[in-house]
Amino acid sequence: MAVARAVGTHPQCITAVAILVELGRLKGFDLVPRAVSVSGRSGATFLATGGAAKASLIRQGVPVESMATQKAMVSDGFVDSPFLNSGHMVAIDETSRTLLDPSFSQFSRAGFPMAGITAKFGDGAKTLEMPLSEDSFVVYHLDADTGGWRDQYEFAQAHIGSMPSEISDHLSAGGDPLTHSVCLGLDGSILV
């Protein structure tokens, strides 16, 4: 929740996961980044963050024109990148088989609920489907990682600065996860 607060609705999943992985390390958790593809529906809007999710929705008969796609990935230099197959990043606690999505709120722009996602998944699971409300659900395609994200992740790691330690200090002092002052810039840039 604290990292979701820092990122807000910016489409900055890689930055959010870099912050969360480091925050986890500071708190004694071993989290790893994982590229996933996300499909889902909220009302009449369908979501596809990458090629794997888009293909899944097409197989289900969803017309491409009714899909809200993650255009930011194309405009930010990922054209022809294998990351386009996944299009989204989460953190995974492999010990407890838990997926953490600190930037799901970015999809609120497409009508999805503002939510932080934390969910357990089975060993060997290829998908993780979660209801979000009466008329919305999300599916994480866990096997959509074909690479192409490492450079951007390392860039985010190098530029998150003191954000994780500031959040950690706030939480250690008993602060509410939603009241810290760490946040990305108004344009979604990393503030150092």
C-alpha positions as CSV (number, residue, x, y, z in Angstrom):
1,M,0.0,0.0,0.0
2,A,2.8,2.4,0.8
3,V,4.5,1.9,-2.6
4,A,1.1,2.2,-4.4
5,R,0.7,5.5,-2.6
6,A,4.1,6.7,-3.8
7,V,3.4,5.8,-7.5
8,G,-0.3,6.8,-7.6
9,T,-1.9,6.3,-11.0
10,H,1.2,6.8,-13.0
11,P,2.0,3.9,-15.5
12,Q,5.3,3.3,-13.7
13,C,5.2,-0.4,-12.9
14,I,9.0,-0.9,-13.2
15,T,9.7,1.9,-10.9
16,A,7.1,0.8,-8.4
17,V,8.5,-2.7,-8.4
18,A,12.1,-1.4,-7.9
19,I,10.9,0.6,-4.9
20,L,9.0,-2.4,-3.5
21,V,11.8,-4.9,-4.0
22,E,14.2,-2.6,-2.1
23,L,11.6,-1.8,0.6
24,G,11.1,-5.5,1.0
25,R,14.9,-6.0,1.4
26,L,15.0,-3.4,4.1
27,K,12.1,-5.1,5.9
28,G,13.6,-8.6,5.6
29,F,11.6,-9.9,2.6
30,D,13.1,-11.4,-0.5
31,L,11.1,-10.1,-3.4
32,V,11.9,-10.5,-7.1
33,P,10.7,-8.6,-10.1
34,R,8.6,-10.5,-12.6
35,A,7.2,-9.3,-15.9
36,V,3.6,-10.4,-16.4
37,S,0.8,-9.7,-18.9
38,V,-2.5,-8.5,-17.5
39,S,-5.9,-8.9,-19.0
40,G,-9.2,-8.1,-17.4
41,R,-12.6,-6.5,-17.6
42,S,-14.2,-3.6,-15.8
43,G,-17.8,-2.9,-17.0
44,A,-17.6,-2.8,-20.8
45,T,-13.8,-2.1,-20.9
46,F,-11.3,-4.8,-21.5
47,L,-7.6,-4.4,-20.5
48,A,-4.6,-5.9,-22.2
49,T,-1.1,-4.8,-21.1
50,G,0.9,-6.9,-23.5
51,G,0.8,-9.4,-26.4
52,A,0.0,-12.4,-24.1
53,A,-3.1,-10.7,-22.6
54,K,-4.3,-9.4,-25.9
55,A,-4.0,-12.8,-27.5
56,S,-5.9,-14.3,-24.5
57,L,-8.8,-11.8,-24.9
58,I,-8.9,-12.4,-28.7
59,R,-9.2,-16.2,-28.1
60,Q,-12.1,-15.4,-25.9
61,G,-13.8,-13.4,-28.7
62,V,-13.2,-9.9,-27.4
63,P,-12.9,-7.4,-30.2
64,V,-9.5,-5.6,-30.3
65,E,-11.3,-2.2,-30.5
66,S,-12.9,-2.7,-27.1
67,M,-9.5,-3.2,-25.4
68,A,-7.8,-0.5,-23.4
69,T,-4.1,-1.2,-24.1
70,Q,-1.0,0.0,-22.3
71,K,0.2,2.5,-24.9
72,A,2.9,4.0,-22.6
73,M,5.0,0.9,-23.1
74,V,5.3,1.6,-26.8
75,S,6.0,5.3,-26.4
76,D,8.7,4.8,-23.8
77,G,11.1,2.9,-26.0
78,F,9.9,-0.6,-25.7
79,V,9.0,-0.9,-29.4
80,D,10.0,-4.3,-30.7
81,S,11.1,-5.3,-27.2
82,P,10.2,-8.8,-25.9
83,F,8.7,-6.9,-22.9
84,L,5.8,-6.1,-25.1
85,N,4.6,-9.7,-24.6
86,S,4.1,-9.0,-20.9
87,G,3.7,-5.3,-20.7
88,H,3.5,-5.1,-16.8
89,M,5.7,-5.8,-13.9
90,V,4.9,-7.1,-10.4
91,A,7.0,-8.3,-7.4
92,I,6.9,-12.0,-6.4
93,D,7.7,-13.5,-2.9
94,E,8.7,-16.9,-4.1
95,T,8.8,-18.4,-0.6
96,S,5.1,-17.7,0.0
97,R,4.1,-17.8,-3.7
98,T,2.6,-14.3,-3.4
99,L,2.2,-11.7,-6.2
100,L,2.3,-8.0,-5.2
101,D,1.2,-5.4,-7.7
102,P,2.1,-2.0,-6.4
103,S,1.0,-0.1,-9.5
104,F,-2.4,-1.6,-10.3
105,S,-4.0,1.8,-9.7
106,Q,-2.6,3.0,-13.1
107,F,-5.5,1.0,-14.6
108,S,-8.1,3.1,-12.9
109,R,-7.7,5.4,-16.0
110,A,-9.4,2.6,-17.9
111,G,-12.2,2.2,-15.4
112,F,-10.7,-0.4,-13.1
113,P,-11.0,0.1,-9.3
114,M,-8.2,1.7,-7.4
115,A,-6.7,-1.3,-5.7
116,G,-3.5,-2.7,-4.4
117,I,-3.2,-6.4,-5.5
118,T,-1.7,-9.0,-3.2
119,A,-2.5,-12.6,-4.0
120,K,-1.2,-16.1,-3.5
121,F,-0.8,-18.4,-6.5
122,G,-0.2,-22.1,-6.8
123,D,3.1,-23.8,-7.7
124,G,3.4,-24.0,-11.4
125,A,0.4,-21.6,-12.0
126,K,0.4,-20.0,-15.4
127,T,-2.5,-17.6,-14.6
128,L,-3.9,-15.9,-11.5
129,E,-7.5,-14.6,-11.8
130,M,-8.9,-12.3,-9.3
131,P,-12.4,-10.7,-9.0
132,L,-12.1,-7.0,-8.2
133,S,-15.8,-6.1,-7.9
134,E,-19.1,-7.3,-9.1
135,D,-18.4,-6.3,-12.7
136,S,-14.6,-6.4,-12.9
137,F,-11.8,-9.0,-12.8
138,V,-8.1,-9.2,-13.6
139,V,-6.0,-12.1,-14.9
140,Y,-2.2,-12.1,-14.4
141,H,-0.5,-14.2,-17.1
142,L,2.5,-15.4,-15.0
143,D,4.3,-17.1,-17.8
144,A,4.4,-14.1,-20.2
145,D,8.0,-13.0,-19.3
146,T,10.2,-13.1,-22.4
147,G,12.7,-10.6,-21.2
148,G,13.4,-7.2,-22.5
149,W,12.9,-5.4,-19.2
150,R,16.2,-5.7,-17.3
151,D,17.8,-2.5,-18.6
152,Q,14.7,-0.4,-17.6
153,Y,14.6,-2.1,-14.2
154,E,18.2,-1.4,-13.5
155,F,17.7,2.2,-14.5
156,A,14.8,2.5,-12.0
157,Q,16.9,0.8,-9.3
158,A,19.7,3.3,-9.9
159,H,17.3,6.3,-9.7
160,I,14.9,5.5,-6.9
161,G,17.3,7.1,-4.4
162,S,16.1,7.2,-0.8
163,M,12.5,6.5,-1.6
164,P,12.5,2.9,-0.2
165,S,14.4,4.0,3.0
166,E,12.1,7.0,3.6
167,I,9.0,4.7,3.3
168,S,10.7,2.2,5.6
169,D,11.5,4.8,8.2
170,H,7.9,6.1,8.0
171,L,6.5,2.6,8.5
172,S,9.0,1.7,11.3
173,A,7.9,4.9,13.2
174,G,4.3,3.6,13.1
175,G,3.2,5.7,10.2
176,D,0.2,4.7,8.2
177,P,1.2,3.3,4.7
178,L,-1.0,5.9,3.0
179,T,0.4,9.0,4.8
180,H,4.1,9.1,3.9
181,S,5.4,12.0,1.7
182,V,7.3,9.9,-0.9
183,C,5.8,10.3,-4.4
184,L,6.7,10.4,-8.0
185,G,6.7,13.7,-9.8
186,L,3.5,15.0,-11.4
187,D,4.6,13.6,-14.7
188,G,5.5,10.2,-13.2
189,S,9.2,10.9,-13.1
190,I,11.3,9.6,-10.2
191,L,12.1,12.3,-7.7
192,V,15.6,12.0,-6.4
